[in-house]
Amino acid sequence: MLFLVLNIVLLSGFGLFLKHAKDNQQRLNPIGFVNYLSAFFISVWVLSQEQDFEFSKLTFALGISNGVTYAAGFELFTLGIRLSGIVVTAALVRLSIVIPILVSMLFWQEIPNAWQSIGLLLTFVAIPLLSQREKEPTYKFTPDRPEVSQGLGFAVVITILVITGISRLTMKAFNEMCPIDEKSLYMSLLFGVATVIYLGVCLYQRVWPNWWEVAYGTLIGICNVGGSWALLIALDKVSALIAFPMSSSGGVLFTMFVGMVFLRERLGRIPLIGAVLAAIALIFVNLRP
């Protein structure tokens, strides 16, 4: 449970730093590159501390594929922010937990008890309510970025949900099907592939991070790699039916707490209902018969 709490705090930090960078007009693609590069260096350093260096083909395949989904997910996340705002986009990312949960139930026989089923349902109700806590101005498209059709916008948000869900499912698959002592190699492959992809994006767009973007990217990268490690370790101890709902709804609650206490944000009636439901959901998913 300690690692789940660590995952919640670090991945909430990921979102808070990213939102702060966006609010300060920093470019998200250079930040994404520094983020993955920092996470890659940390993962390789951890790997270098290990005595034995062995790997299975499945670890190699899952690490590379998860790196692709991480990079694609981040790029889609930045696109979703432009089209729909960070609140809607973040809610979709959190709701993507339905994919690894359903697969875990079907293939790894992680069947929820009655209390956990109620908790899962409350989680899926709470997250959209929690996402109503902000109102963002409509994105103003410039002439070089013409307004997109509603159908394209819908396709983007659905793709965000699917790609993020597959990314989480890949991590669960590694946890179930690969040797437990290959985590360092897996994380190095994941962040290494994502770094290469984002290097290509930056070269194609001819952008390079400034000092502020390096600072934001480094902080986000530390949160990213730390949160991902914590989730992998947590999945060794608890089922996906507990880990993913706690990570998602707990992350929203923690971010809301930071906003209220340190940023003086006011909570409306609808997100307050969502917060109560999320807190109840966290209790229910941890109940055993």
Backbone as a ProteinNet text record, in pm:
[ID]
protein_1_A
[PRIMARY]
MLFLVLNIVLLSGFGLFLKHAKDNQQRLNPIGFVNYLSAFFISVWVLSQEQDFEFSKLTFALGISNGVTYAAGFELFTLGIRLSGIVVTAALVRLSIVIPILVSMLFWQEIPNAWQSIGLLLTFVAIPLLSQREKEPTYKFTPDRPEVSQGLGFAVVITILVITGISRLTMKAFNEMCPIDEKSLYMSLLFGVATVIYLGVCLYQRVWPNWWEVAYGTLIGICNVGGSWALLIALDKVSALIAFPMSSSGGVLFTMFVGMVFLRERLGRIPLIGAVLAAIALIFVNLRP
[TERTIARY]
81.5	0	85.6	203.7	294.9	332.4	356.9	396.2	279.7	157.6	41.3	29.4	52.5	49.2	159	278.1	388	352.7	288.9	244.5	145.7	52.7	-47.6	18.4	111.7	176.9	262.4	342.1	434.1	360.6	261.1	189.3	97.9	55.4	-14.3	82.5	206.6	308.9	335	334.7	348.9	244.7	117	10.4	17	52.6	59.8	171.4	289.4	400.4	368.2	302.3	267.9	166.7	67.5	-31.3	34.1	126.4	195.4	277.5	342.3	419.8	329.3	213	117.9	67.5	35.3	-14.9	89.5	217.8	326.2	375.7	292.4	317.8	445	481.2	595.4	550.1	640.8	608.5	613.2	508.4	495.6	581.9	606	687.7	833.7	901.3	1036.1	1036.3	932.2	921.6	907.1	828.8	812.8	944.6	1027.1	1157.8	1247	1256.8	1340.1	1284.7	1153.5	1088.5	1134.3	1124.5	1161.4	1311.8	1390.5	1535.8	1580.1	1521.2	1555.1	1516.4	1395.6	1348.3	1436.6	1484.2	1572.7	1706.3	1765.9	1893.7	1879.9	1771	1749	1732.6	1656.3	1633.7	1763.1	1844.8	1972.7	2066.3	2064.8	2148.9	2107.5	1977.1	1929.1	1970.7	1958.3	1997.7	2146.5	2228.3	2373	2415.4	2328.8	2360.4	2337.2	2273.3	2241.1	2360	2374	2486.9	2468.6	2353.1	2325.4	2242.2	2279.6	2207.9	2151.9	2025.5	1958	1823.6	1773.7	1641.8	1575.4	1444.1	1366.6	1316.8	1284.3	1233.6	1102.5	1020.6	892	912.3	1007.2	1038.5	1083	1167.5	1215.8	1099.4	1008.9	895.8	799.4	768.1	674.5	734	864.5	928.9	925.4	956.8	955.1	813.3	717.1	579	522.9	559.2	511	576.4	701.7	765.2	691.5	646.1	569.4	437.8	368	239.5	257.3	367.6	395.3	413.3	496.3	522.5	396.3	323.4	199.1	97.2	91.4	-2.6	28.7	157	194.6	162.4	191.4	162.2	11.9	-65.7	-211.1	-263.2	-196.8	-236.7	-221	-108.9	-87.4	-187.3	-219.5	-319.6	-457.6	-488.5	-616.4	-631.5	-522.1	-526	-565	-509	-541.3	-686.4	-736.8	-870.6	-980.4	-956.4	-1063.7	-1031.2	-907.1	-868.6	-810.4	-734.6	-663.6	-757.9	-871.3	-962.6	-1025.9	-1084.4	-1147	-1043	-926.7	-822.1	-773.9	-750.6	-704.9	-809.8	-937.3	-1044.1	-1043.6	-1020.6	-1014.8	-896.9	-782.8	-666	-698	-767.3	-800	-903.9	-1000	-1102.9	-1048.7	-929	-870.2	-838.5	-851.2	-827.4	-924.1	-1035.2	-1132.4	-1070.8	-974.6	-914.8	-831.2	-730	-655.7	-740.9	-842.5	-928.4	-1009.2	-1069.3	-1148.4	-1061.4	-942.5	-853.6	-805.6	-777.8	-735.9	-845.7	-969.4	-1081.4	-1097.4	-1076.2	-1098.8	-983.7	-858.9	-744	-667.1	-668.7	-592.5	-682.4	-811.9	-909.3	-908.4	-889.8	-898.3	-1042.6	-1125.4	-1267.9	-1297.1	-1363.9	-1392.1	-1502.2	-1491	-1602.1	-1710.5	-1816.9	-1931.1	-1891.1	-1810.4	-1768.3	-1679.7	-1586.1	-1496.9	-1572.9	-1675	-1757.3	-1826.3	-1878.5	-1939.9	-1835.9	-1715.6	-1608.4	-1569.3	-1561.7	-1527.9	-1633.9	-1760.7	-1868.9	-1863.7	-1837.4	-1827.8	-1710.1	-1600	-1483.2	-1517.9	-1588	-1621.6	-1724.7	-1803.5	-1896.6	-1823.3	-1729.6	-1663.9	-1570.3	-1495.3	-1392.8	-1450.8	-1560.3	-1616.9	-1667.3	-1722.8	-1769.6	-1653	-1544.9	-1426.4	-1367.9	-1385.2	-1325.6	-1399.7	-1509.4	-1584	-1532.1	-1419.5	-1377.3	-1317.4	-1281.5	-1225.1	-1309.4	-1305.8	-1361.3	-1249.1	-1227.4	-1117.3	-1171.6	-1101.8	-1144.2	-1133.2	-1223.5	-1217.7	-1088.9	-1024.8	-899.1	-924.1	-847.5	-862.6	-763.5	-815.3	-730.3	-679	-552.5	-489.7	-507.3	-480	-497.2	-417.3	-298.3	-220.1	-266.3	-360.6	-420.8	-572.1	-630.8	-774	-855.9	-978.9	-1067.4	-1096.1	-1089.5	-1110.4	-1257.2	-1297.3	-1435.5	-1464.2	-1592.1	-1630.4	-1596.4	-1611.8	-1580.4	-1434.3	-1344.1	-1201.8	-1168.5	-1229.1	-1206.4	-1250.5	-1365.8	-1414.5	-1319.1	-1268	-1173.7	-1046.6	-1000.2	-878.4	-898.9	-1010.3	-1030.6	-1050.2	-1117.5	-1133	-997.5	-914.7	-780.7	-696	-708.7	-637.9	-676.1	-805	-852.3	-796	-800	-754.7	-603.6	-525.8	-379.8	-333	-391.5	-353.1	-390.9	-508.1	-549.2	-456.9	-415.3	-322.8	-187.1	-144	-17.5	-20.3	-128.8	-142.3	-155.8	-225.3	-240.4	-105.6	-20.8	112.2	194.2	184.1	256	203.8	72.9	13.6	58.4	65.1	108.8	252.6	339.3	477.5	480.7	400.9	397.9	352.4	262.5	207.8	292.6	360.8	418.5	570.7	636.6	783	848.6	977.3	1048.6	1050.4	1033.3	1020	1148.2	1265.4	1393.1	1434.4	1343.3	1374.7	1308.5	1263.5	1196.6	1287.8	1415.8	1507	1527.2	1543.8	1559.3	1431.6	1318.9	1189.6	1172	1201.3	1185.6	1286.2	1407.5	1507.5	1462.9	1409.1	1358.5	1240.8	1149.3	1029.9	1068.9	1149	1182.2	1284.6	1366.6	1460.2	1387.6	1289.6	1211.5	1133.5	1071	995.5	1086.5	1209.5	1305.6	1339.8	1366.9	1401.6	1286.2	1164.5	1047.8	1033.3	1048.6	1031.1	1147.9	1266.2	1377	1342.5	1283.1	1240.5	1134.5	1039.9	936	997.5	1090.6	1154	1237.9	1309.3	1388.5	1298.4	1186.9	1093.4	1033.1	999.1	938.4	1042.8	1171.8	1282.2	1268.4	1240	1231.9	1331.6	1382.8	1476.5	1443.2	1448.8	1404.1	1488.6	1420.9	1492	1516.5	1577.6	1614.5	1493.6	1386.8	1265.2	1205.5	1205.7	1150	1236.2	1368.1	1456.7	1421.9	1397.5	1363.5	1230.1	1129.2	998.9	1010.3	1078.7	1091.2	1162.7	1265.6	1339	1250.3	1176.6	1086	977.7	921.1	817	874.1	997.1	1060.3	1084.5	1126.6	1146.1	1013.9	908.4	776	730.8	758.6	715.7	780.7	912.5	982.5	955.8	949.8	921.5	781.4	683.9	546.4	527.5	594.6	584.5	648.2	764	828.6	738.2	680.2	594.6	473.7	415.2	299.7	338.8	454.4	500.5	520.6	581.2	604.2	471.4	378.7	248.5	172.2	185.8	116.3	169.5	290	339.7	262.1	204.3	142	-10	-70	-216.1	-264.2	-390.6	-446.3	-472.8	-490.9	-522.1	-653.7	-745.8	-875.9	-862.9	-753.5	-727.2	-630.5	-522.7	-415.9	-463	-531.5	-566.7	-675	-783.7	-879.7	-819.4	-734	-671.4	-578	-502.2	-409.8	-484.6	-595.4	-668	-747	-836.6	-919.6	-837.6	-739.6	-652.6	-571.5	-527.4	-452.4	-535.1	-663.7	-751.3	-771.8	-794	-816.4	-692.8	-574.8	-452.1	-429.6	-452.3	-436.6	-534.8	-658	-758.5	-717.1	-661.4	-615.3	-506	-409.9	-302.1	-359.7	-455.6	-516.1	-589.3	-660.5	-738.2	-648.7	-547.7	-466.1	-358.2	-290.4	-173.4	-204.1	-301.6	-332.3	-461.9	-527.1	-648.4	-761.6	-771.2	-881.2	-1007.8	-1121.2	-1248.3	-1316.2	-1380.1	-1442.5	-1591.8	-1645	-1787.1	-1866.1	-1997	-2084.1	-2064.7	-2057	-2045.1	-1912.6	-1797.7	-1673.7	-1667.3	-1737.8	-1742.4	-1813.1	-1922	-1990.2	-1896.8	-1822.8	-1727.3	-1618.8	-1571.7	-1467.7	-1518.4	-1642.7	-1700.8	-1714.4	-1763.3	-1778.1	-1642.7	-1540.8	-1407.4	-1351	-1371.6	-1323	-1393	-1523.7	-1598	-1550.1	-1523.8	-1476.8	-1344.3	-1253.6	-1124.2	-1139.5	-1238.9	-1264.8	-1320	-1414.5	-1481.4	-1387.9	-1298.2	-1211.3	-1109.7	-1093.4	-1000.3	-1068.7	-1200.6	-1273.7	-1269.1	-1254.3	-1253.8	-1366.5	-1423.8	-1537.8	-1497.5
-120.9	0	127.1	117.3	231.8	274.4	175	208.4	265.9	225.9	286.9	434	463.9	603.7	683.7	623.4	690.7	715.3	617.4	632.7	748.5	757.4	864.2	1001.1	1015.8	1145.2	1185.5	1090.3	1123	1151.4	1070.7	1095.3	1217.2	1251.5	1379.6	1494.9	1477.8	1578	1593.3	1481.4	1483.5	1576.9	1557.1	1638.9	1784	1807.9	1945.5	2024.5	1961.9	2030.3	2056	1958.4	1975.5	2088.5	2094.4	2201.4	2337.3	2341.2	2467.1	2513.5	2418.1	2452.9	2507.1	2443.6	2490.3	2629.6	2651.4	2783.4	2892.6	2855.2	2951.7	2955.7	2907.6	2918.3	2844.9	2737.3	2657.4	2553.7	2514.4	2418.9	2276.2	2199.2	2067.8	1960.5	1969.9	1866.7	1866.7	1982.3	1980.4	1931.8	1967.7	1918.8	1766.9	1714.4	1569.4	1499	1558.6	1499.8	1495.3	1607.3	1611.2	1517	1510.2	1419.6	1275.5	1226.7	1087.9	1066.3	1167.2	1153.9	1141.7	1222.6	1215.7	1080	1034.2	904.3	790.7	803.7	702	696.2	811	814.2	750.6	782.3	724.9	573.3	526.6	383	309.4	367.8	305.2	302.2	407.6	408.3	295.6	277.8	168.3	33.8	19.5	-105.4	-132.8	-28.8	-46.2	-92.4	-76.4	-117.8	-266.7	-332.5	-473.4	-560.7	-671.5	-761.7	-844.9	-907.2	-994.7	-920.1	-936.6	-868.7	-974.9	-1009.7	-1106.4	-1048.2	-1096.4	-1049.2	-1154.9	-1153.9	-1243	-1166.2	-1239.2	-1174.4	-1101.6	-1158.3	-1094.1	-960.9	-955	-828.3	-724.3	-767.7	-677.3	-624.6	-714.2	-675.1	-582.7	-616.6	-534.9	-398.9	-395	-267.6	-172.8	-226.6	-142.8	-96.7	-188	-151.5	-50.9	-65.4	30	166.5	168.3	295.9	369.6	293.8	353.3	410.7	334	382.7	500.1	501.5	616.6	743.4	733.6	850.5	894.3	795.9	829.1	889.6	835.2	887.7	1030.7	1063.2	1199.7	1296.2	1255	1340.8	1363.1	1255.4	1268.9	1354.1	1343.6	1423.9	1572.4	1609.8	1750.7	1796.5	1707.2	1741.1	1754.6	1663.6	1670.3	1797.7	1845.3	1971.6	2086.1	2086.9	2194.3	2187.5	2065.4	2050.1	2057.2	1994.5	1979.6	2036.2	2081.2	2130.1	2018.8	2058.8	1960.4	1881.2	1940.8	1872.8	1751.1	1771.6	1660.9	1554.8	1599.3	1505.9	1422.1	1487.4	1414.8	1316.4	1352.3	1260.1	1134.6	1151.2	1036.1	945.2	1006.6	927.3	843.4	902.7	828.9	719.5	747.6	647.7	530.1	544	435.3	313.1	323.6	207.7	94.2	124.4	19	-90.9	-55.8	-155.1	-258.3	-218.4	-320.9	-395.2	-330	-397.9	-508.6	-478.5	-579.9	-696.9	-666.8	-774.3	-857.9	-793.9	-867.3	-961.2	-918.5	-1003.2	-1122.1	-1098.6	-1203.3	-1303.4	-1253.6	-1340.2	-1382.5	-1300	-1333.9	-1363.1	-1376.8	-1421	-1336.4	-1207.4	-1116.7	-1067.3	-1146.9	-1117.9	-1037	-922.2	-841.2	-902.6	-881.5	-920.8	-814	-831.8	-739.4	-597.7	-584.3	-452.2	-384.7	-459.5	-403.2	-363.9	-439.8	-405.3	-270.9	-250.3	-121	-10.1	-38.7	61	98.3	-1.8	25.3	113.2	81.9	162.4	305.8	321.1	455.7	532.8	460.7	525.5	584	506	552.1	665.3	674.2	786.3	909.5	886.5	997.5	1076.2	1007.5	1075.8	1185	1159.4	1269.8	1385.4	1354.7	1461.9	1545.4	1478.9	1550.5	1640.3	1600.4	1675.4	1804.8	1831.6	1955.2	2069.8	2049.5	2150.2	2275.5	2268.6	2386	2422	2549.4	2593.1	2657	2606.4	2657.4	2736.1	2838.5	2910.9	2822.6	2844.6	2769	2799.6	2696	2716.9	2797.4	2901.7	2986.5	2940	2886.2	2835.6	2951.4	2946.3	3047.7	3007	3098.2	3063.1	2941.8	2919.7	2803.1	2676.3	2693	2578.5	2593.9	2566.3	2588.2	2498.5	2541.5	2465.7	2329	2226.5	2090.2	2055.4	1952	1907.7	1837.9	1831.2	1766.1	1617.1	1557.1	1415.4	1385.2	1471.8	1452.1	1467.8	1567	1586.1	1465.1	1406.9	1286.7	1170.3	1156.9	1048.7	1061.3	1184.9	1206.7	1164.4	1205.2	1173.3	1022.8	956.5	811.1	742.4	793.6	736.7	754.4	868.8	891.1	783.9	758.4	658.6	520.9	482.9	349.3	333.7	431.3	422.1	419.4	505.3	507.3	376.3	323	194.7	81.9	80.5	-22.2	-8.4	115.1	137.9	78.2	100.2	44.2	-108.3	-157.3	-302	-367.5	-302.6	-357.1	-370.7	-272.4	-279.7	-394.9	-413.4	-525.8	-658.9	-666.6	-789.1	-822.7	-721.3	-745.5	-802.6	-744.7	-789.9	-935	-977.9	-1112.8	-1216.2	-1175.9	-1273.3	-1273.3	-1176.1	-1164.9	-1181.8	-1220.6	-1236.4	-1106.5	-1118.5	-1001.8	-919.7	-985.3	-915	-842.4	-831.6	-762.1	-624.5	-573.2	-442.3	-330.8	-333.3	-225.9	-223.4	-340.6	-347.3	-300.7	-345.5	-307.4	-155.5	-92	52.8	125.6	72.5	134.8	130	16.3	4.5	97.8	100.9	184.9	331	385.1	527.3	556.1	456.4	475.6	491.4	405.7	414.8	546	583.2	708.2	828.8	823.5	932.8	946.4	834.4	837.5	894.6	852.2	902	1052.7	1100.6	1243.7	1326.2	1266.1	1333.7	1355.5	1253.6	1267.1	1374.2	1381.7	1484.6	1624	1643.1	1775.5	1812.7	1714.5	1742.4	1775.9	1704.6	1730.9	1870.7	1910.4	2041.5	2152.3	2113.1	2208.1	2293.8	2225.7	2292.8	2227.2	2305.7	2253.8	2316.5	2240.8	2294.3	2410.3	2512.7	2620.7	2578.2	2668.6	2630.5	2602.2	2678.6	2653.5	2517.7	2485.9	2356.7	2239.5	2261.6	2158.7	2134.9	2242.7	2230.6	2158.7	2202.6	2135.7	1988.8	1963.6	1826.6	1735.1	1787.4	1706.4	1670.6	1768.2	1741.2	1641.5	1660.7	1570.5	1430.6	1423.7	1294	1217.6	1287.5	1223.5	1168	1247.9	1200.8	1082.8	1088.6	984.9	850.4	850.1	724.1	672.3	761.7	719.3	662.6	729.7	681.6	549.6	533.4	408.8	292.6	317	214.9	176.1	274.7	247.1	163.4	192	114	-29.6	-47.7	-183.7	-264.5	-203.4	-273.8	-300.1	-203.7	-221.9	-337.3	-354.4	-463.1	-600.1	-604.1	-730	-769.4	-669.6	-692.6	-697.3	-617.3	-609.2	-629.9	-664.2	-688.8	-558.1	-567.4	-449.9	-387	-467.4	-416.2	-317.1	-324.7	-230.1	-121.7	-162.9	-69.3	42.9	9.3	112.1	208.1	160.5	258.2	348.7	291.8	374.8	477.5	436.3	527.8	643.8	613.1	716.7	809.2	751.4	836.2	899.4	825.3	882.4	998.4	986.9	1095.5	1221.6	1204.1	1320.6	1386.6	1304.9	1360.1	1434.4	1376.3	1440.9	1572.9	1573.2	1696.4	1802.9	1759.2	1852.3	1909.7	1824.8	1869.6	1975.6	1950.5	2046.7	2179.3	2169.9	2290.6	2372.3	2304.1	2374.6	2434.6	2359.3	2401.7	2501.6	2472.4	2553.6	2655.8	2626.2	2718.1	2794.6	2769.3	2840.9	2824.9	2708.3	2683.8	2650.1	2696.6	2669.7	2549.7	2468.8	2345.9	2366.8	2337.5	2350.2	2231.7	2239.2	2134.4	2001.5	2003.2	1877.7	1807.3	1876	1806.5	1764	1835.2	1792.3	1657.3	1641	1511.4	1404	1440.2	1346.9	1308	1403.9	1375.2	1278.5	1298.9	1207.7	1067.6	1058.9	927.9	859.6	937.7	880.9	827	902.1	856.5	727.1	721.4	598.6	483.7	513.5	410	351.1	436.6	389.2	293.4	319.2	229.8	96.3	103.1	-18	-111.5	-56.4	-144.8	-216.8	-170.6	-237.1	-333.1	-341.8	-432.8	-575.2	-667.3	-809.2	-877.9	-983.9	-1051.9	-1118.7
0	0	0	62.8	64.7	-77	-165.6	-301.8	-381.9	-348.5	-413.5	-374.5	-248.6	-203.2	-273	-284.9	-354.1	-500.4	-564.8	-702.7	-716.1	-623.1	-625.9	-615	-520.7	-498.3	-618.3	-670.3	-778.9	-910.2	-943.1	-1068.3	-1057.8	-936.8	-919	-943	-894.6	-922.1	-1070.4	-1143.3	-1288.9	-1350.1	-1312.8	-1368.9	-1325.6	-1199.3	-1148.1	-1215	-1229.5	-1295.9	-1443.4	-1508.5	-1649.5	-1667.2	-1579.2	-1586.2	-1560.1	-1462.9	-1432.3	-1552.6	-1620.7	-1739.7	-1848.7	-1868.7	-1970.2	-1935.9	-1808.5	-1766.9	-1785.4	-1782.2	-1801.4	-1946	-2038.6	-2182	-2226.6	-2157.3	-2199.6	-2303.5	-2391.3	-2497.8	-2442.2	-2471.3	-2408.5	-2475	-2605.2	-2669.8	-2622.3	-2613.9	-2555.4	-2410.7	-2335.4	-2198.7	-2198.3	-2292.7	-2302.7	-2331	-2416.6	-2447.5	-2323.6	-2252.3	-2131.6	-2025.4	-2014.8	-1921.7	-1943.3	-2067.2	-2095.3	-2088.4	-2127.6	-2119.1	-1972.9	-1884.7	-1742.4	-1685.3	-1719.3	-1670.3	-1723.1	-1847.2	-1905.6	-1831.3	-1804.4	-1731.9	-1593.6	-1524.9	-1391.6	-1400.6	-1499.3	-1515.3	-1549.3	-1636.9	-1672.7	-1552.4	-1471.2	-1351.3	-1256.6	-1237.7	-1152.5	-1211.5	-1342.8	-1408.8	-1390.7	-1393.4	-1381.3	-1242	-1143.4	-1007.6	-985.3	-1079.5	-1062.6	-1100.9	-1031.5	-1053.1	-1179.8	-1193.3	-1307.2	-1410.6	-1535.5	-1643.7	-1738.1	-1716.5	-1801.8	-1842.7	-1955.9	-1997.2	-2083.7	-2082.2	-2167.1	-2288.6	-2392.5	-2514.5	-2488.2	-2399.5	-2370.9	-2299.5	-2206.5	-2139.9	-2241.7	-2334.6	-2439.1	-2522.3	-2563.1	-2647.4	-2573.2	-2448.2	-2372.2	-2337.4	-2307.6	-2276.8	-2395.9	-2515	-2635.8	-2667.5	-2661.7	-2695	-2594.9	-2467.2	-2368.1	-2386.8	-2433.2	-2465	-2576.2	-2676	-2785.9	-2734.2	-2648	-2597.3	-2501.1	-2424.8	-2338	-2421.8	-2526.5	-2610.9	-2684.4	-2740.1	-2810.8	-2715	-2592.7	-2494.5	-2455.7	-2438.8	-2403.1	-2517.3	-2640.6	-2756	-2770.6	-2752.3	-2759.1	-2643.7	-2527.3	-2412.3	-2442.5	-2503	-2537.3	-2643.5	-2739.4	-2840.6	-2777.4	-2684.1	-2614.9	-2534.4	-2475.2	-2400.1	-2493.3	-2615	-2710.4	-2755.3	-2776.8	-2833.1	-2727.7	-2610.9	-2512.4	-2375.5	-2353.7	-2221.8	-2136.3	-2035.7	-1954.7	-1864.7	-1825.2	-1733.7	-1799.7	-1918.4	-1990.9	-2026.7	-2074.4	-2114.9	-1996.8	-1882.7	-1763.9	-1715.8	-1727.2	-1686.3	-1773.1	-1902.7	-1993	-1959.2	-1926.4	-1887.4	-1764.2	-1668	-1545.8	-1572.5	-1660	-1690.3	-1770.9	-1826.3	-1905.3	-1820.4	-1688.6	-1602.7	-1632.9	-1701.4	-1731.2	-1817.8	-1903.9	-1993.9	-1918.3	-1836.8	-1762.9	-1661.6	-1606.2	-1508.4	-1575.6	-1690.6	-1761.4	-1806.5	-1860.2	-1905.2	-1786.9	-1674.9	-1555.6	-1508	-1519.6	-1480.8	-1575.3	-1705.7	-1805.6	-1813.8	-1809.5	-1837.2	-1712.2	-1607.7	-1487.6	-1368.7	-1399.1	-1300	-1172.1	-1187.8	-1073	-1063.3	-999.1	-991.8	-865.6	-879.6	-761.2	-676.7	-544.7	-459.2	-467.7	-393.1	-402	-362.7	-255.2	-210	-314.1	-370.6	-471.1	-597.4	-633.2	-750.1	-729.2	-607.7	-575.9	-583.4	-530.7	-534.7	-676.4	-766.1	-905.8	-970.8	-947.1	-1004.6	-952.6	-821.9	-764.7	-823.7	-852.1	-912.7	-1048.7	-1131.4	-1266.4	-1264.3	-1156.8	-1142	-1087.7	-995.4	-926.7	-1016.7	-1103.6	-1183.1	-1273.2	-1349.9	-1429.1	-1342.4	-1223.8	-1135.6	-1083.8	-1048.1	-1000.1	-1108.1	-1232.6	-1343.4	-1373	-1300.8	-1321.9	-1236.3	-1165.8	-1070.2	-1133.8	-1262.1	-1328.7	-1449	-1482.9	-1610.3	-1688.2	-1807.7	-1888.4	-2007.1	-2050.4	-2169.8	-2292.4	-2385.1	-2509.4	-2583.2	-2635.1	-2707	-2833.1	-2851.6	-2969.3	-3075.4	-3183.5	-3291.1	-3376.1	-3402.8	-3487.3	-3633.4	-3728.2	-3869.4	-3912.8	-3851.9	-3890.5	-3818.7	-3726.2	-3658	-3666.7	-3780.7	-3798.7	-3707.8	-3681.5	-3593.9	-3653.7	-3570.5	-3618.4	-3607.5	-3681.3	-3677.1	-3545.1	-3508.8	-3383.8	-3388.3	-3507.5	-3521.2	-3495.4	-3544.5	-3521.2	-3373.9	-3310	-3167	-3087	-3124	-3055.4	-3078	-3199.9	-3230.8	-3148	-3128	-3049.8	-2905.4	-2844.4	-2702.7	-2682.6	-2776.3	-2765.1	-2779.7	-2871.3	-2889.6	-2764.9	-2697.4	-2571.9	-2470.2	-2456.9	-2361.1	-2393.7	-2522.9	-2562.9	-2545.7	-2594	-2586.1	-2441.3	-2357.4	-2216.5	-2148	-2182.3	-2125.6	-2166.9	-2293.3	-2341.1	-2271.6	-2248.5	-2179.7	-2039.3	-1966.5	-1833	-1838.6	-1939.3	-1955.4	-1982.6	-2061.9	-2090.4	-1963.5	-1875.4	-1748.3	-1663	-1663	-1590.2	-1651.1	-1784.3	-1851.1	-1815.6	-1810.9	-1769	-1628.2	-1540.5	-1401.8	-1389.3	-1477	-1469.9	-1543.4	-1650.5	-1742.5	-1749.7	-1687.7	-1698.7	-1561.7	-1559.6	-1432.4	-1352.7	-1222.3	-1135.8	-1128.7	-1154.3	-1141.6	-1269.6	-1367.2	-1492.4	-1501.2	-1388.5	-1387.9	-1439.6	-1398.8	-1438.2	-1589	-1647.4	-1792.6	-1862	-1810.1	-1867.8	-1867.4	-1754.5	-1745.1	-1833.5	-1844.9	-1932	-2077.4	-2119.1	-2256.4	-2279.1	-2183	-2194.5	-2216.6	-2125.5	-2134	-2243.9	-2278.5	-2388.9	-2521.4	-2546.6	-2670.6	-2674.7	-2563.4	-2558.6	-2583.5	-2532.4	-2553.9	-2701.7	-2767.9	-2910.4	-2992.4	-2960	-3034.1	-3015.5	-2892.5	-2869.7	-2921.5	-2928.2	-2994.3	-3141.5	-3203.5	-3342.9	-3360.2	-3264.7	-3270.9	-3264.1	-3171.1	-3155.7	-3277.4	-3333.7	-3453.7	-3571.6	-3583.6	-3693.8	-3681.4	-3558.8	-3536.9	-3522.7	-3519.7	-3505.9	-3380.7	-3270.6	-3141.6	-3046.7	-2954	-2855	-2720.4	-2611.8	-2483.3	-2433.1	-2381	-2312.5	-2167.5	-2089.3	-1952.8	-1866	-1883.2	-1805.8	-1842	-1970.4	-2013.8	-1967.3	-1958.4	-1902.4	-1755.4	-1681.3	-1539.2	-1521.5	-1596.9	-1588.6	-1630	-1740.4	-1790.2	-1692.4	-1625.3	-1527.5	-1409.2	-1356	-1244.8	-1285.4	-1404.2	-1452.2	-1475.2	-1526.7	-1550.4	-1421.5	-1316	-1185.5	-1133.6	-1144.8	-1103.2	-1188.3	-1317.7	-1411.9	-1379.9	-1371.2	-1347.7	-1206.1	-1108.6	-972	-957.7	-1018.8	-1012.6	-1085.3	-1199.1	-1275	-1198	-1139	-1055.9	-939.8	-872.6	-757.1	-796.5	-914	-958.8	-990.3	-1056.1	-1085.8	-958.5	-858.1	-732	-661.1	-667.6	-603.8	-667.1	-799.8	-868.9	-827.2	-767.8	-711.2	-586.5	-519.6	-389.5	-394.8	-482.6	-487.1	-629.8	-646.3	-779.2	-851.7	-982.8	-1064.3	-1022.6	-967.1	-924.7	-810.3	-735.8	-628	-673	-741.5	-776	-867.6	-977.1	-1074.9	-1025.9	-961.4	-907.3	-801.1	-713.6	-610.9	-672.7	-774.8	-840.5	-905.4	-973.9	-1046.9	-955.3	-874.7	-788.7	-676.9	-624.1	-521.7	-575.8	-701.9	-763.8	-778	-814.5	-826.7	-691.1	-588.4	-455.1	-403.9	-428	-381.9	-455.2	-586.7	-665	-617.8	-587.5	-537.3	-401.4	-316.2	-184.5	-199	-288.2	-310.8	-361.6	-454.7	-508.4	-404	-314.5	-212.8	-103.7	-60	53.5	12.5	-99.1	-135.7	-244.8	-331.9	-441.4	-418.6	-304.8	-266.1	-367.3	-430.5	-522.2	-443.8	-492.6	-427.3	-494	-411.9	-460.5	-476.4	-596.7	-621.8	-569	-584.2	-530.7	-601.2	-734.7	-810.1	-781	-788.9	-753.8	-607.9	-518.5	-379.1	-367.4	-442.2	-445.8	-501.4	-607.5	-665.2	-566.8	-487	-388.3	-281.9	-237.1	-138.3	-196.2	-320.8	-385.5	-404.8	-442.7	-463.1	-332.2	-223.7	-93.6	-51.3	-74.2	-42.3	-129.9	-259.2	-352	-307	-258	-210.8	-92.8	-10.1	102.9	52.6	-39.8	-86.4	-162.5	-245.5	-324.7	-237.3	-113.5	-22.1	74.3	67.7	156.4	102.3	194.9	159	232.7	172.3	234.9	366.6
[MASK]
+++++++++++++++++++++++++++++++++++++++++++++++++++++++++++++++++++++++++++++++++++++++++++++++++++++++++++++++++++++++++++++++++++++++++++++++++++++++++++++++++++++++++++++++++++++++++++++++++++++++++++++++++++++++++++++++++++++++++++++++++++++++++++++++++++++++++++++++++++++++++++++++++

